[in-house]
Amino acid sequence: MSAMTQGSLVSPRAALRASGLRAARDVFRRAPWSTGYRRRLMLTDAAVIVAAIALTDVVRGEAATLPAEAWRVALSLGLAVLWMAALLGSRSYDPRVFGSGPMEYHRVFDASWRLFSVVTVVAFLVAADAARTYLLVTLPVGLAGLLTFRYAWRQWLHRHRAERGMTTAVLAVGLREQAERLIQELNETRPDFGYRVVGVCIPTGTVRAGEEVAGVPVLGDLRTAGTVAQQIGADCVAVSSSDAITADVVRKLGWQLEPVGVDLMLTAELAGVAGPRITITPASGVALLHVDAPRFEGPKFLLKAAVDWVGAALLTLVLAPVLAAIAVAVKVTSPGPALFRQERVGLGGRRFNMLKFRTMDVDAEARAAALKQQANDGAGPLFKQRHDPRITRIGRVLRRYSLDELPQLFNVLGGSMSLVGPRPPLPAEASAYEARMRRRFLVKPGLTGLWQVGGRSDLEWEECVRLDVYYAENWTLFGDLMILARTARAVLTGAGAY
């Protein structure tokens, strides 16, 4: 019989041998990497929680009799156990959130504040004054420690994913075009997600011996997907919709995968839609996927405005000596004012004067036309030169570490900007925008944003637009906090800044 038949296939075992996946199968069949990683997280979290509670006891510094001391120790141990239980209950140790996205941090944050909300209520009811110290010291110190160590472990994971095989092996089931898109996204564009497509099964058609999709072997068809997943040791199967993949087929595939512990995922190609906007409603015989329309007003935006103003005010007070020192340095190292005002386009397409520390010679605008005839290292309509001769010596330092952006704190205080948001464009740039790009004007521009932490000037124009539009339609307050935390790293490395 021919090794190739219509609608059926090369034997999965033969395909494995032909494609050289035998070694990969052995690697993926080893004990899951997530088990050891989860253990490390739990030990680190427990140490942080104990340290935060111990620090609280030091801060309180109360002399106590033996019974009172025993009661305090019991209370501290109980709080530590409850905190770990809250982290477990919030699924912050789920391998699906390891290594990418904000969900892991969000679950840690959510579990912590919910626990201390209950502690606060109970303390109020029993008039326990000592609980205030737990709220004022243990929560902020412990939460900061938990998030910091989670971030540190994530960086470790990113560095060791490839060499230690710390990835989730995925079998893609779908049409060749759908599988190719999934491979490009997971294997090439976002390898930091930790998912790697190692095989493909197509729903219908002919499978040719040695056939590959984007460098990944085609191992079977829809009927053999469950068997192939077991043979290659896949951790999950990602199914894309097609006419051949009905609800009954997916249900049967799930039954095949359940006994061997392989997860089943359904890929929904909803570009630019984040999790908070998606709701699944179970109905009789069907699951309805709701995608909420973006909203650009309401209580969430009032809260964002309040956080912006308070955050900008605190940062301005803390950084006042730095702002003064930079202003003096700019003034004495080159002729001209310390501050540079430039017209930008903000919320609703309205123009405003954005403040920056001056990093160029005073005649920079007059020389711009001549420079535009030369090389342009900027993205799309954005003009930038990596080695712009107009930039002063102190200006290069300020730009590398984004210190020239600090006066925009006054724009935030004035209400024309936000701490986090899309990049504020020049009027000439904005006039060239198509309808999709203009959606960034639905929210205030930001002092930092996804463009800042995603590569800054090294980004392609399409990626800049995608990030800004994605932020405008999907922002959350917790996501803003995550971007602010990532900004610190981007500023220190200076990557993409010129």
C-alpha positions, 0 to 999 in steps of 0.5 A: 500500500502506498505511504500516501492515501487521500484523506489519510496519512503517513503513519504517525510513528513513520512520520516521527522517524522521517521528521527527526522528532524522536529526540524531541519526543523523548525530551517532552516526555520527561517530567514536566518542567513546570513541577520544579518551577512551581516548587521554586515559586512556592518556596520563594513566596513562603520565604517572602511572606514569612519575612514580611510578617517578621518585619511587621513584628519588629516594627511593632516592637511590643514587649509581651507576656508569654501568653500574649507572645504565643498568641502573636506567633500563632496569629502570624503563622495563621496569616502566613498559611492563609496567604499561601492558601490564597495564592493557591486558591487564586491559581497563581501557580497554574503553569498556564500563566508562567513566563508571559502576560500580566495574569500571573502578577494579577492573580498574586495581587488579587489574592493578596488584597482580597485576603487583607480585605477580610483581615481588615474587616475581621480586625474591625469587628473584634477591635484588634488594633494590632491588625493595622500594622499588618495592613500598613506593613505586611501587605505592601512589603509582602506584595512588593516582595512577591511581585519582585521575586515572581519577576526575577523567576520569570527572567530566569525562565526566559533565559533558560527556556531553550537550553532546558526545554522549559516550554509547553509542547503544542500539537496544532490541529487545523488547516495549513494556513491556520497552523502556519499563523500559529507557528509564526506567532508562538515559535517565531514572534513570541517565543517568550510565551513558552508555547512551541508547536512541535507537530501539525495535524490537518483536518482533511486532505492528503498528507505527504511524507516529510511534509512540513508547515513553517518548518514543523512536520505534519504528522497526521489528520484529525482522526489520529490527532489524539494518538499523535499527541500521545506519541510525541508527548505533547502537553496540549493540543491547539485546535483551530476552527474549520468546516471539518472540526465540529463540536462533536469532533472537539468533544471526542478529541477531548475525551481521547486527551483526558486520560493522558493528561494532555490539555485541549485549547481552542484558538480564537483568532481575535486580534487585538482583543484582551482577556477582560473583554471576553466572556464565555456564556454557556448555552444549550449545546453551544458556548457563546463568546462575547467580545465587549466593545471598548469603552472610553468613559465611566468610573474606570477612566475617573479612577485612571485620572485620579491615579495619574494625578496622585502618581504624577504629584508624588513623582514630581515631589520625589524627583524635584532635585533630579529635575532641578539638576537636569535643568541646570545641566542642560542650561550650562552645557549649551545655549538656549532654554532648559525646557522644550515645548512642542505641539503634539496631538492628544485625546480626541485629536486636540493639540497641546504643548508637550514639555521635554528637557531640551536635548537638541541645539536651538536651531534644530527645527530649522535644520530638520528639513535638510536632515529629512533628505538623508537617512530616516531611522524612525518608523513610518511617518516618524522622523528620527536619526540614530546619530542625529547631529543636532543632539547635544552631548548632555542630550544623548545621555538624557535620551538614552535613559528617557530623562528628557521625558520627565517634565511631562509629569507637569502635562499629566498634572495639567490633564493633557497626558496620562502616566501610561498611554499611546505615544503623543504624535506630532501634528504632521504625523497625525495628519497622515493617520488612517482610521485605524491609527486614529483610534489611539486618540480615544485615550490620553497619550502617555509619558510611557506605554507599550511602545516604551517597554516594547522597543521604543525607536527600534520598533517597526511602524506597524508594530507601533500602531498595533501596540498603541491601538491595542492599549487604547482598546484593552487597557486596565489599571493593573496593566498600567501598573505593570507597564510602569514597572517594565518602564523602569527596566527599559529606562535602565537598559536604554534599549531602542532610545536615540 
